[in-house]
């Protein structure tokens, strides 16, 4: 019985470490995606028009994901904003994350994750004039 336990123990420890690595990858990807969505919502809330908010959110989310080291396939950023003081900017970021060798455990090798964040547009910010200045 002792010999069997000695032979099986390293295999079980390796399996547990592998499971922990897969779980960590999923949690880490979720946290980084949430952070990118928050950064993108903040960038969108600082813009004066819905088009500028969408452009800023997309650029910010893409750079935040790249800086975080999260490799996304089919990343998509959706922005909804009124761009008026007191309104809100809502940004959704969707990303397909590769989990690599997780297929061995029966976990899909990739998974689509999404995160949504919103920011309130400052009530007291100035409005652009008709001349654009």
Secondary structure, 3 states (H helix, E strand, C coil): CHHHHHHHHHHHHHHHHHHHHHHHHHHHHHHHHHHHHHHHHHHHHCCCCHHHHHHHHHHHHHHHHHHHCCCEEEEEEEEEECCCCCCEEEEEEEEEEECHHHHHHCCCCEEEEEEEEEEECCCCCCCCCCCCC
